[in-house]
Amino acid sequence: MEKADASHILEAIEHMMKDGLNLEPDQWYKKIVGFGSDGASVMIGKNAGVVSKIKAKQHCIQAVHCYAHRLELAYKDAMKNVKLYDDFNQLLITLYYFYHNSPLNRSNLVTSFKALGQTPVMPSRAGGTRWVGHQLKAVEATIRGYPAIVNHLSQVKKSMIK
């Protein structure tokens, strides 16, 4: 897409329907009855959203805010004032970037895993498209790699003290 606005998104949908499914706009516009999205105004905005543009051609369409996304937003909203959650999330993010941005740190962490007889697993990013899923993956990687991470970070600390 050239731009992430409603017109370009609708153009991409029309392109996908035509080239991917061999459906001309007059065919699928008649058949579409529902549209699920993340709830962003560019998608379901009343004046200029993708759904409002489709509604101009198909008045019966119903927009649905994806329930999985709503659940993730509710979870995020519920956790925003929990200090321990914020601290732990910041730890996950910091660990990810500490190893992601440094080939030396990554290599030394792999060495630490091997010294402990474990299969290397790198800290993963805590955020992303599937926010809760990415966070769970980051927590699991941190727990699994905890002994090696502690070992490596203690070596880093010793080298900084010298």
Secondary structure, 3 states (H helix, E strand, C coil): CCCCCHHHHHHHHHHHHHHHHCCCHHHHHHHCCEEEECCCHHHHCCCCCHHHHHHCCCCCCEEEECHHHHHHHHHHHHHCCCHHHHHHHHHHHHHHHHHHCCHHHHHHHHHHHHHCCCCCCCCCCCCCCCHHHHHHHHHHHHHHHHHHHHHHHHHHHHHHHC
